[in-house]
Amino acid sequence: MVTARRGAVTAVGGAAIVDLGLWAAMPGTFEELPTAFWVMAVLALAVDARPYVVANRRASSVILPSICFTFGIVLAWGFVPALAVQLAAMAVAGVRMRQSSRRALHLAVQHAVALAGAALVAAAAGLHLGAQPHWEDALFTVAAAAAWIGARTGLDALVARRASAARRRRRVQRWGLELFATAALLLLGPVVLAAAQVGLPLVPLVLLALHAVHRMVRSAGEHERAARVDSLTGLPNRRALQTSFAERGADQEARRGAERETGRGAGRGTGGGHRSERRLALLLLDLDRFRTVNDALGHTTGDRLLVEVARRLAAVVPSHDLVVRLGGDEFAVLATRVDGPAAARRLAAHLAEELGRPFALDGLPIDVSASIGIALQSERGGDGASLLRQAEAAMYDAKERGDQVAVYARDTEHHTHDLSLLADLRRAVQAVPGTDPAADGITLYYQPQIAVATGEVVGVEALLRWRHPERGMVGPSELLRVAEQTPVMRLLTSRVLREVIGQLGAWRAAGRPLRAAVNVSVRDLHAADIVDEINTLLHRYEVPADLLQLEITESALMADPHRVLDTITRLDRMGVAISLDDFGTGYSSLQHLRRLPFSEVKIDRSFVLGMAADRGDAAIVRSVIALADSLGLRVVAEGVEDERTWRLLASAGCHAAQGWFHARPMPAPDLAVWLSRYRPLRPGREPGALAVPTS
């Protein structure tokens, strides 16, 4: 407030002193001015009550609409009257914008030099616009406007020479809109002048054109702001973070270069009072369990919570740092004055403490916590994208270890590996399939499921395989670990369903209908459209619903049994069977087997592999088979790798088995060959014996 008051006094007082001085020194110049001049002078003062400020620019880069009138005045009546009007108009603009004294003086010098440049060109060309201008007057007017712009730009360049290289580049990149708007205002000046000399009532009509220029600048500014500001919270967004990091990093590099040139860096490094150089640090905050708030209270309340989190972060972060919303429930803080990991940890602890205070929404206290990953800029600098990846890796490391704060180190690099692998998987899944379905590395293998009692093939399980172009075959466990909790999992499941159901249609058309089981995640079952997607695919490939079976793991069921109930109930009514996979490895309640529409349970291979040698495993397998049989459920044992295990399963009443004893997983063409050669085998009555193949 004090700075603005001093700026207003400087602008008004300085303009009054200079104008009175000009009037006293050259009274005849002003006394002979016509009415048209005074009308244009009054309009110049009026329009500067609403100056144009280019988005994200400093006040010294403001565009004054009064230049439209003062440029016309300098062409018709010379430099002195134009300067007097321009200073008075700038005083009005200075008060309106609450400029500091320094900025008001800088703006006055800029426009005085610009008017002088235009006046020199006009004088050299003998230009004196009257009521009847000629074609050469138009050319000289354009030259005078170019001189006006060149003079102001030249002065700006001299001032900017002291600024860093990054700021000079920034000015060049943002000069386009300012140049266009300035040129439009200047070239309106002769039009206003001609209108004033033809008839004064026409002069106010130019205000409509000025309003159009104003709307253009304002619209461009709003577009620029929207591109850099998060619409929900009003915080800067990811793009603004990248721009800020680039600018501040370049400023630091420029300072280092200047110190190397002057030798100050070396001297300071050897002095006893050396203080470590402050670096940039990026703190990435991911709200914990935010999805629970959305599910329990609704997305509207979730959005309100994000707004309150943004306000609290903005209130506690120093003004020289930047608070950003990256998207979703992720925020970031770009700290510019951090001298090491300890300082960054203190800042993160302070942020965590502030977020730890409950948020009151509609009288309901909501507790929020955040996992915070920290990445510090290296001494050699680095780009913002790398710093963001490192902070994200540290944040995931904090979540995995159950800590609230983690600083990036080389041992957290596996998260960066996961992100890269996930990006490659997304590209592979979204690739447009050509003549070779496996060109993107994604292939489906099928492992037969055999009826234990008869040896007949009763179905297959579809198993996903992905051959990365550089890393080779990616194991199923690693693939699921990377993708299961991300939107890529939904894309991957859609790809698998499309290919499996298409293959079922091909087998059925060839006269060999098979049932295929497909693994789905709990994230897939949360998607409301999966039922419609499956129904559409079944109709497209003319596949009966009972030939498709979906497998969900026991752990996925326990994650949210009530939420998946509706989805699996709709699938069951449609005729798609549901199997509970890996049964026995989790902690599901037996009521889920009784209440949910399962048709099958699969005994986990960890029990089946050991049942021939371990009484405990054998007892568990027999108990599961007996329990499932009493509930009317089919039982499939996976991991059957020898004849003895197969016979034990037969004696226990197991319905089907799959494993290497019969066949390994294989691509669809190899499965067709295997099926043509396979002859059903039944468990023999004596140890080591097999029944004669059925004809």
C-alpha positions in Angstrom: 0.0 0.0 0.0 2.8 2.4 0.9 4.6 1.5 -2.4 1.5 2.1 -4.4 0.9 5.5 -2.7 4.5 6.6 -3.4 4.1 5.5 -7.0 0.9 7.5 -7.4 2.6 10.6 -6.0 5.6 10.1 -8.3 3.4 9.6 -11.4 1.0 12.5 -10.8 3.6 14.8 -9.3 6.2 14.1 -12.1 3.6 14.6 -14.9 2.4 17.8 -13.4 5.9 19.2 -13.0 6.9 18.3 -16.5 3.7 19.5 -18.1 3.8 22.8 -16.3 7.4 23.2 -17.2 6.6 22.6 -20.9 3.7 25.0 -20.7 5.9 27.7 -19.1 8.7 27.2 -21.6 6.5 27.1 -24.7 3.2 28.7 -24.0 2.6 29.6 -27.6 2.8 25.9 -28.7 -0.2 25.0 -26.5 -2.2 28.2 -27.1 -2.3 27.6 -30.8 -3.6 24.1 -30.6 -7.0 23.5 -32.2 -10.1 21.9 -30.5 -9.3 18.6 -32.1 -6.1 18.3 -30.1 -8.0 19.0 -26.8 -10.6 16.4 -27.6 -7.9 13.8 -28.3 -6.1 14.7 -25.1 -9.2 14.2 -23.0 -9.9 10.9 -24.7 -6.2 9.8 -24.0 -6.7 10.5 -20.3 -10.0 8.7 -20.3 -8.9 5.5 -22.0 -5.8 5.1 -19.8 -8.1 4.5 -16.8 -8.2 0.9 -18.3 -4.6 0.1 -19.4 -3.9 -3.3 -21.1 -1.6 -5.6 -19.2 -0.2 -8.5 -21.1 -0.7 -11.8 -19.2 2.3 -12.8 -17.0 4.2 -9.7 -17.8 5.7 -7.1 -15.5 4.0 -3.7 -15.1 6.7 -2.1 -17.2 5.3 -4.0 -20.2 1.9 -2.5 -19.9 0.2 -1.3 -23.1 -1.4 2.1 -22.7 -4.4 2.7 -25.1 -3.5 6.4 -24.9 -0.7 5.8 -27.4 -3.4 5.7 -30.1 -4.1 9.4 -29.5 -0.6 10.6 -28.6 0.8 9.1 -31.7 -1.7 11.0 -33.8 -0.9 14.1 -31.9 2.9 13.8 -32.6 2.2 13.4 -36.3 -0.1 16.5 -36.5 1.2 18.9 -33.8 4.7 17.7 -32.8 6.6 16.1 -30.0 6.0 18.6 -27.1 2.2 18.5 -27.1 2.2 14.7 -27.5 4.7 14.3 -24.6 2.6 16.5 -22.3 -0.6 14.4 -23.0 1.3 11.1 -22.7 2.7 12.0 -19.3 -0.7 13.1 -18.0 -2.3 9.9 -19.3 0.4 7.8 -17.8 -0.3 9.4 -14.4 -3.9 8.2 -14.7 -2.7 4.7 -15.6 -0.1 4.7 -12.8 -2.7 5.5 -10.2 -5.1 2.9 -11.6 -2.4 0.2 -11.6 -0.9 1.2 -8.3 2.6 1.2 -9.7 5.8 1.7 -7.8 7.8 4.9 -8.3 10.4 3.0 -10.2 8.0 1.4 -12.6 6.2 4.7 -13.2 9.5 6.4 -14.0 10.5 3.5 -16.3 7.2 3.6 -18.1 7.4 7.4 -18.6 11.0 7.2 -20.0 9.9 4.4 -22.4 7.1 6.3 -23.9 9.0 9.6 -24.0 11.8 7.9 -26.0 9.2 6.2 -28.3 7.5 9.5 -29.0 10.8 11.1 -29.7 11.7 8.4 -32.2 8.4 8.8 -34.0 8.8 12.6 -34.0 12.3 12.4 -35.5 11.0 10.2 -38.4 8.1 12.5 -39.0 10.3 15.6 -39.0 12.9 13.9 -41.4 10.1 13.0 -43.8 8.4 16.3 -43.5 5.3 14.5 -42.4 2.5 16.7 -41.2 -0.8 15.0 -41.4 -3.7 17.2 -42.4 -7.3 16.7 -43.4 -6.3 15.4 -46.8 -3.4 12.9 -46.5 -1.6 11.4 -49.4 -0.3 7.9 -50.2 3.2 8.8 -49.2 1.8 10.1 -45.8 0.6 6.6 -45.1 4.0 5.1 -45.8 5.7 7.7 -43.6 3.1 7.0 -40.9 4.0 3.3 -40.9 7.7 4.3 -40.7 7.0 6.6 -37.7 5.1 3.7 -36.0 8.0 1.4 -36.6 10.3 4.1 -35.1 8.1 4.3 -32.1 8.2 0.6 -31.5 11.9 0.4 -32.3 12.8 3.1 -29.9 10.8 1.5 -27.0 12.2 -1.9 -27.8 15.7 -0.6 -28.0 15.4 1.0 -24.6 14.0 -2.3 -23.3 16.9 -4.2 -24.7 19.4 -1.9 -22.9 17.6 -2.4 -19.6 17.3 -6.1 -20.2 21.0 -6.5 -20.8 21.4 -6.6 -17.0 18.8 -9.3 -16.8 19.6 -13.0 -17.1 19.6 -14.7 -20.5 16.5 -16.7 -19.5 14.5 -13.5 -18.9 15.6 -12.1 -22.3 14.4 -15.2 -24.0 11.2 -15.0 -22.1 10.6 -11.5 -23.4 11.3 -12.5 -27.0 8.8 -15.4 -26.7 6.0 -13.2 -25.3 6.6 -10.1 -27.4 4.3 -11.2 -30.3 1.0 -10.3 -28.7 2.4 -7.0 -27.3 3.8 -6.1 -30.7 0.6 -6.8 -32.5 -1.6 -4.8 -30.0 0.9 -1.9 -30.0 1.0 -1.7 -33.8 -2.8 -1.8 -33.9 -3.1 1.1 -31.5 -0.5 3.2 -33.2 -2.0 2.8 -36.7 -5.4 3.7 -35.3 -3.8 7.1 -34.4 -3.9 8.6 -37.9 -7.5 7.4 -38.3 -8.5 9.2 -35.2 -6.6 12.3 -36.3 -8.3 12.3 -39.7 -11.7 11.8 -38.0 -11.0 14.8 -35.7 -10.0 17.0 -38.5 -13.1 16.0 -40.6 -15.6 16.2 -37.8 -15.2 16.0 -34.0 -18.4 13.9 -33.5 -16.6 11.0 -35.3 -13.7 10.9 -32.8 -15.6 9.1 -30.0 -16.5 6.3 -32.5 -12.9 5.2 -32.3 -13.6 4.0 -28.8 -15.3 0.9 -30.3 -12.1 0.0 -32.1 -10.1 0.5 -28.9 -12.6 -1.7 -27.1 -12.0 -4.5 -29.7 -8.2 -4.3 -29.1 -8.8 -4.4 -25.4 -10.9 -7.5 -25.7 -8.3 -9.1 -27.9 -5.5 -8.5 -25.3 -7.8 -9.6 -22.4 -8.9 -12.8 -24.2 -5.3 -13.7 -25.0 -4.4 -13.1 -21.3 -7.3 -15.3 -20.1 -6.2 -18.0 -22.5 -2.7 -17.8 -21.3 -3.8 -17.9 -17.7 -6.2 -20.9 -18.3 -3.3 -22.8 -19.9 -1.2 -22.3 -16.7 -3.7 -22.4 -13.9 -5.7 -25.3 -12.5 -9.4 -24.6 -13.0 -10.5 -26.2 -9.7 -8.1 -24.9 -7.2 -6.7 -21.8 -8.9 -3.2 -23.0 -8.3 -0.6 -23.1 -11.1 -0.7 -26.3 -13.1 1.9 -28.8 -14.4 2.7 -26.5 -17.4 3.4 -23.6 -15.1 5.7 -25.8 -13.0 7.7 -26.8 -16.0 8.0 -23.2 -17.2 9.0 -22.0 -13.7 11.6 -24.7 -13.3 13.1 -23.9 -16.7 13.3 -20.2 -15.9 14.7 -20.5 -12.4 17.1 -23.2 -13.5 18.4 -21.0 -16.3 18.7 -18.1 -13.9 20.9 -20.2 -11.6 23.0 -21.4 -14.6 23.5 -17.8 -15.7 24.6 -16.8 -12.2 27.1 -19.7 -12.1 28.4 -18.6 -15.4 28.8 -15.0 -14.3 30.6 -16.2 -11.1 33.0 -18.4 -13.1 33.8 -15.4 -15.4 34.5 -13.0 -12.5 36.3 -15.6 -10.4 33.9 -15.0 -7.5 32.9 -18.6 -7.4 36.4 -19.9 -6.8 37.2 -17.2 -4.2 34.0 -18.0 -2.3 34.7 -21.7 -2.4 38.0 -21.3 -0.7 36.9 -18.7 1.9 36.3 -19.7 5.5 32.8 -18.2 5.4 31.6 -20.4 2.5 27.9 -21.3 2.5 26.6 -24.1 0.4 24.7 -23.0 -2.7 21.0 -23.1 -2.4 19.3 -25.4 -5.0 15.9 -26.2 -6.3 13.9 -28.9 -4.6 10.7 -30.5 -5.8 8.3 -31.9 -3.2 5.6 -34.2 -4.7 2.5 -34.7 -2.4 0.0 -37.5 -3.1 -3.0 -37.6 -0.7 -3.5 -40.9 1.0 -6.9 -42.7 0.7 -8.4 -39.7 -1.2 -10.5 -42.2 -3.2 -12.3 -43.2 0.0 -13.5 -39.6 0.4 -14.9 -39.6 -3.2 -16.6 -43.0 -2.7 -18.1 -42.2 0.7 -19.0 -38.5 0.4 -19.2 -38.0 -3.4 -17.0 -36.2 -5.9 -18.4 -32.8 -5.1 -17.1 -33.1 -1.5 -13.8 -34.5 -2.9 -13.4 -31.4 -5.1 -14.1 -29.1 -2.1 -11.5 -31.0 -0.1 -8.9 -30.5 -2.9 -9.7 -26.8 -2.9 -9.1 -26.6 0.9 -5.9 -28.5 0.6 -4.7 -26.1 -2.0 -5.6 -23.1 0.2 -3.7 -24.5 3.2 -0.7 -25.4 1.1 -0.6 -21.9 -0.4 -1.0 -20.3 3.0 2.0 -22.1 4.6 4.5 -22.1 1.6 6.7 -19.0 1.4 6.0 -16.6 -1.4 9.3 -17.3 -3.1 8.3 -20.9 -3.6 5.6 -22.3 -6.0 2.6 -24.5 -5.1 1.2 -26.5 -8.0 -1.6 -28.9 -8.5 -0.4 -31.6 -10.9 -3.8 -33.3 -11.3 -6.1 -35.5 -9.3 -5.0 -35.6 -5.7 -1.3 -34.8 -6.5 0.2 -31.5 -5.5 3.8 -30.2 -5.8 5.9 -27.6 -4.2 8.9 -26.1 -6.0 11.2 -24.8 -3.2 13.9 -22.4 -4.4 16.0 -21.9 -1.3 16.9 -25.3 -0.1 20.5 -26.0 0.8 20.3 -29.8 1.3 18.2 -32.9 2.1 17.7 -31.9 5.7 16.2 -28.6 4.8 13.9 -30.2 2.3 12.8 -32.8 4.9 12.0 -30.0 7.4 9.8 -28.3 4.8 8.1 -31.6 4.0 7.5 -32.3 7.7 6.0 -28.8 8.0 3.6 -29.4 5.1 2.6 -32.8 6.5 1.9 -31.3 9.9 -0.3 -28.6 8.3 -2.2 -31.2 6.3 -2.6 -33.4 9.4 -5.0 -30.9 10.9 -8.6 -32.0 10.1 -10.6 -30.3 7.4 -14.1 -29.3 8.3 -16.6 -29.8 5.5 -20.3 -29.4 6.3 -19.5 -29.9 10.0 -17.7 -33.2 9.3 -14.0 -33.3 10.2 -12.0 -35.1 7.5 -8.5 -36.3 8.2 -6.0 -36.1 5.4 -2.4 -37.3 5.2 0.0 -37.3 2.3 3.0 -39.2 1.0 5.7 -36.8 0.1 8.6 -37.5 -2.3 11.5 -35.1 -2.5 14.0 -34.6 -5.3 16.8 -32.1 -5.2 18.4 -30.6 -8.2 21.9 -31.8 -8.7 24.9 -29.5 -8.7 25.1 -29.9 -12.5 21.5 -28.7 -12.8 19.0 -30.9 -14.7 15.7 -30.6 -16.5 12.3 -30.4 -14.8 11.1 -33.7 -16.3 13.9 -35.6 -14.6 13.3 -33.9 -11.3 9.6 -34.7 -11.5 10.3 -38.4 -12.2 12.7 -38.5 -9.3 10.2 -36.9 -6.9 7.5 -39.4 -8.1 9.9 -42.3 -7.5 10.6 -41.1 -4.0 6.9 -40.6 -3.3 6.1 -44.2 -4.4 9.0 -45.4 -2.2 7.5 -43.6 0.8 4.2 -45.3 0.2 5.8 -48.7 -0.1 7.8 -48.3 3.1 4.9 -46.8 5.0 6.8 -43.5 5.6 5.4 -40.1 5.1 8.5 -38.6 3.5 11.2 -40.0 1.3 14.2 -38.3 -0.5 15.1 -39.6 -3.9 18.1 -41.8 -4.0 19.5 -44.3 -6.5 17.9 -47.2 -4.8 14.5 -45.7 -5.6 15.2 -45.9 -9.3 13.1 -49.0 -9.7 10.0 -46.8 -9.6 11.3 -44.9 -12.6 11.8 -48.3 -14.3 8.2 -49.1 -13.5 7.0 -45.9 -15.0 9.0 -46.5 -18.1 7.7 -50.0 -18.4 4.1 -48.8 -17.8 4.5 -46.2 -20.6 5.8 -48.9 -23.0 2.9 -51.2 -22.0 0.3 -48.5 -22.7 1.8 -47.9 -26.1 1.7 -51.6 -26.9 -1.9 -52.0 -25.7 -3.1 -49.0 -27.7 -1.2 -50.0 -30.9 -3.5 -50.5 -33.9 -3.4 -54.3 -34.6 -2.2 -55.2 -38.1 -1.8 -58.5 -39.8 0.4 -59.9 -37.0 -1.4 -59.7 -33.7 1.8 -60.2 -31.8 3.7 -57.4 -33.5 3.4 -55.3 -30.3 4.7 -58.1 -28.2 1.4 -58.9 -26.5 0.4 -62.6 -26.9 -2.1 -64.9 -25.3 -1.2 -68.4 -24.3 -3.7 -71.0 -23.4 -3.3 -73.8 -20.9 -5.8 -76.8 -21.1 -8.0 -77.7 -18.2 -8.6 -81.5 -18.0 -11.5 -83.3 -16.3 -9.9 -85.4 -13.7 -12.3 -88.3 -13.9 -12.4 -88.7 -17.7 -9.3 -86.9 -19.0 -11.3 -84.8 -21.4 -10.4 -81.2 -22.2 -13.1 -79.1 -20.6 -11.6 -75.7 -21.2 -8.5 -73.5 -21.2 -7.2 -70.6 -19.2 -6.0 -67.6 -21.2 -2.6 -66.3 -19.9 -1.1 -63.0 -20.9 2.5 -62.8 -22.2 4.4 -59.7 -23.2 7.7 -59.6 -25.0 9.3 -56.2 -24.5 11.3 -55.0 -27.5 14.4 -54.3 -25.4 13.9 -56.2 -22.1 12.6 -59.5 -23.5 9.8 -61.5 -21.9 8.2 -59.6 -19.0 6.9 -62.0 -16.3 3.2 -62.0 -15.5 3.8 -61.1 -11.9 5.9 -58.0 -12.8 3.3 -57.1 -15.5 0.5 -57.1 -13.0 2.5 -55.3 -10.3 3.2 -52.4 -12.7 -0.3 -52.2 -14.3 -2.9 -53.4 -11.8 -3.4 -50.2 -9.9 -3.4 -48.0 -13.0 -5.8 -47.2 -15.8 -3.6 -49.2 -18.1 -5.0 -52.4 -16.5 -8.5 -51.6 -17.8 -7.0 -51.1 -21.3 -5.1 -54.4 -21.0 -8.2 -56.3 -19.9 -10.2 -54.9 -22.8 -7.5 -56.1 -25.2 -7.4 -59.6 -23.7 -11.2 -59.9 -23.7 -11.4 -58.9 -27.3 -8.8 -61.4 -28.4 -10.0 -64.3 -26.2 -13.7 -63.9 -27.3 -12.6 -63.6 -30.9 -10.6 -66.8 -30.5 -13.6 -68.6 -28.9 -15.6 -67.6 -31.9 -13.0 -69.0 -34.3 -12.8 -72.3 -32.3 -16.6 -72.6 -32.3 -16.8 -72.0 -36.1 -14.2 -74.7 -36.6 -16.4 -77.2 -34.7 -14.3 -77.3 -31.5 -16.1 -75.2 -28.9 -14.0 -74.6 -25.8 -14.6 -72.7 -22.6 -12.0 -70.1 -21.8 -11.2 -68.5 -18.4 -9.9 -64.9 -18.3 -8.3 -63.3 -15.3 -9.7 -59.8 -14.4 -8.7 -57.4 -11.6 -10.9 -55.7 -9.1 -10.3 -52.4 -11.0 -12.0 -54.1 -14.0 -15.0 -55.1 -11.9 -15.3 -51.5 -10.6 -15.8 -50.3 -14.2 -19.5 -50.2 -14.8 -19.1 -50.7 -18.5 -17.3 -54.1 -18.4 -20.6 -56.0 -18.5 -21.8 -54.1 -21.6 -18.4 -54.6 -23.2 -18.5 -58.3 -22.7 -22.0 -58.6 -24.0 -21.1 -56.6 -27.1 -18.1 -58.9 -27.8 -20.1 -62.1 -27.3 -22.7 -60.9 -29.8 -20.1 -59.7 -32.3 -18.3 -63.0 -32.4 -21.4 -65.2 -31.9 -20.1 -66.8 -28.8 -22.5 -68.3 -26.1 -22.0 -66.7 -22.7 -21.4 -70.0 -21.1 -18.1 -70.4 -23.0 -16.6 -67.5 -21.2 -15.5 -67.6 -17.6 -14.0 -64.7 -15.5 -11.5 -65.4 -12.7 -11.0 -63.0 -9.8 -8.5 -63.5 -7.0 -9.5 -63.9 -3.4 -7.5 -60.8 -2.5 -9.3 -58.7 -5.1 -12.6 -59.9 -3.7 -11.6 -58.9 -0.2 -10.6 -55.4 -1.3 -14.2 -54.4 -1.9 -16.7 -57.3 -2.0 -19.8 -55.1 -1.9 -18.7 -52.9 -4.8 -18.0 -55.9 -7.1 -21.3 -57.7 -6.2 -23.4 -55.8 -8.7 -21.0 -56.4 -11.5 -20.5 -60.2 -11.0 -24.3 -60.6 -10.4 -25.0 -59.0 -13.8 -22.4 -61.2 -15.4 -23.9 -64.3 -13.8 -27.4 -63.5 -15.0 -26.0 -63.0 -18.5 -24.6 -66.5 -18.3 -20.9 -65.8 -17.8 -19.4 -68.0 -15.1 -17.3 -66.5 -12.2 -14.4 -68.4 -10.7 -12.7 -67.5 -7.4 -9.0 -67.9 -8.2 -6.1 -68.7 -5.8 -8.5 -69.9 -3.1 -6.9 -70.5 0.2 -4.2 -67.9 0.0 -6.3 -65.0 1.3 -8.6 -64.3 4.2 -12.0 -64.3 2.6 -15.0 -65.1 4.7 -16.9 -68.3 3.8 -20.1 -66.2 3.5 -18.7 -64.9 0.2 -18.8 -68.4 -1.2 -22.4 -68.8 -0.1 -23.7 -65.4 -1.1 -21.8 -64.5 -4.3 -22.7 -66.1 -7.6 -19.6 -68.3 -8.0 -19.6 -71.4 -10.2 -16.1 -72.5 -9.5 -13.1 -72.2 -7.1 -9.5 -72.8 -8.1 -7.1 -74.2 -5.5 -3.9 -72.3 -5.4 -0.9 -74.1 -6.9 1.1 -73.7 -3.6 -1.1 -76.3 -2.0 -1.4 -78.6 -5.0 2.3 -78.8 -5.6 3.0 -80.1 -2.1 0.0 -82.3 -1.5 1.9 -85.5 -2.5 4.5 -85.0 0.1 2.9 -82.8 2.8 -0.1 -84.1 4.8 -1.1 -80.6 5.7 -1.3 -79.4 2.1 -3.2 -82.6 1.2 -5.7 -82.0 4.0 -6.3 -78.4 2.9 -6.9 -79.6 -0.7 -9.4 -82.3 0.4 -11.2 -79.8 2.7 -11.6 -77.2 0.0 -12.9 -79.9 -2.5 -15.4 -81.1 0.1 -16.5 -77.6 1.0 -17.0 -76.6 -2.6 -18.9 -79.8 -3.4 -21.3 -79.1 -0.6 -22.0 -75.7 -2.0 -22.4 -77.0 -5.5 -19.2 -75.4 -6.9 -16.9 -76.9 -9.4 -13.2 -77.3 -8.2 -10.1 -76.8 -10.4 -6.7 -77.6 -9.1 -3.8 -75.7 -10.7 -0.1 -76.7 -10.6 -0.6 -80.4 -11.3 2.8 -81.6 -12.4 2.9 -85.3 -11.8 0.8 -88.4 -12.0 0.7 -89.0 -8.2 -0.9 -85.6 -7.6 -3.4 -86.2 -10.3 -4.4 -89.5 -8.7 -4.7 -87.9 -5.3 -7.0 -85.2 -6.8 -9.1 -87.9 -8.4 -9.5 -89.8 -5.2 -10.5 -86.5 -3.4 -13.2 -85.8 -6.0 -11.6 -82.8 -7.7 -13.4 -81.9 -10.9 -10.6 -80.5 -13.2 -6.9 -79.9 -13.2 -4.4 -77.9 -15.1 -0.6 -78.0 -15.1 2.5 -79.2 -16.8 1.6 -82.8 -16.3 -0.8 -82.5 -19.2 0.4 -79.4 -21.1 2.3 -76.1 -20.7 0.6 -72.9 -21.8 0.9 -72.4 -25.6 -0.2 -70.0 -28.3 -3.6 -70.7 -30.0 -2.0 -72.3 -33.2 0.1 -74.7 -31.0 -3.0 -75.5 -29.0 -4.8 -76.6 -32.1 -2.0 -79.0 -33.0 -1.9 -80.3 -29.4 -5.7 -80.9 -29.3 -5.5 -82.9 -32.6 -2.9 -85.2 -31.0 -4.2 -85.4 -27.5 -5.8 -88.6 -26.3 -7.8 -88.5 -23.0 -6.1 -90.3 -20.1 -7.8 -91.3 -16.9 -6.0 -91.8 -13.5 -5.0 -95.5 -13.1 -6.2 -97.6 -10.2 -2.7 -98.7 -9.3 0.3 -96.4 -8.4 2.2 -95.5 -11.5 -0.4 -96.8 -13.9 -2.6 -95.0 -16.3 -5.9 -96.1 -17.8 -6.1 -97.2 -21.4 -6.8 -94.1 -23.6 -10.5 -94.0 -24.7 -11.1 -94.5 -28.3 
